Amino acid sequence: MSKEELKEKLDALQCHFTWHLSIAGHIDISHVLQKLAVEIKYTPHQNQAALLGLQAYLYQLEGQNREALQSLNDAEEYERQDEQQASAAGSLVIYGNYAWIHYLQASYQEAESYLEQVQQLCTTPLDARLIPYIQAQKGWSLLAIRSRNGERARECFEVALMLEPENRNFRAGLGMALYSSWNYFWYPDIAEEARIQLERTVLEHPNNYRAKTYLAMLLEQVDRERSIDLIEENVEKSSDPDVLKASSYFWLKRNAPEKAIKIVQQALKQNPGYHLLYQALAKCYKVQWLNANNKDKNNILEAAIKDLNQILQEHPDLVFVKLQLAELYGARDPAQEEKIYRELQERKDTLSLKSLQALNVYWGNFLFYKKKSLDEAKAKFMDGYRIPMATVMRRKCAQKLTQLAQYYHGEAAAAIYHFIEDTDRHLPAEFSGAHLE
């Protein structure tokens, strides 16, 4: 078989390499891999194989081929535990991923071997009994990447449920997808649909604490007592650091930073290497300091700075923690704040695109609010906006530039709007049309 023929057959497979998961220009892969490792460890069994397949795909994109193959080997172990149809669908996806990884390593004979295994498992057209399980794997994978994918994941689980309407795992997936869609788009009708599905999920899967977290968020405004009960149950029973992190933010929004800090510290005891917990702790410290009365403010500030410095000694690569530390330093010594920004700028070649965007936002805010230097702030926000990574930080750059335009007049203000339009027009093809996350 020629290389071109092999590629044509691989393109027709159902696997992570053919699902158009919108990775390039949208996410920081290393960040998603860290989150994914946590989700794989704590996820319910029904989506383990899908997440391990996604992990393999992301490892391959990062050039970590050995790790990619190990993830697929782990996926095979989980897949053997599934019922017949789920197991066959899982094998199709796993062998498809194997074939793609070997093809991309120029191991064409190995790729053909796995392609043959796919063809032995499933003749063309695809067995209709396998379609719902393949759609579910795709849905779980989309959800694991980012909340922006909620609508696409919803479509996957709706197709799966049309073919198997009584499948509880598919219903759980639909509930998660609806919540993600609501969390991104804020459509009221989606909120009610998500609540109904998640209520059913927590009854059918009482140990699904991620579902309980999402349900609690949906109930915040309509049933405060139930919402609090769900969060407190999560804190008491779950060891999933993402569940505990979300629970801490729940209390942080209620101006209860001490309670939030306690929950994050609880999560850190079990997961001391998880970077997002340190980011959460840094946010908690900032809110605690902002809310403190004048008598306690300085003591809280000093304690927060001391703790964050200690964290950074053990984990020096936590850029977002360092940025939060800079802000806290700025409360007592603006020069120390800017010093941290300059130090990060000096090693910009080692920072992820997402971290670079954040650095420009924090530094731009410093120049705007503390140094009152509009031109320097504008330059930082422009630098951040030029980075082709669809994130909240890039959206903040656009918001700040629009705000700055009000301080300028005539051509100077028009130039800012023109910059935003021109930058968007020249984005890479895979980025164009992307909504910011």
Disulfide bonds with the S-S distance in Angstrom:
none
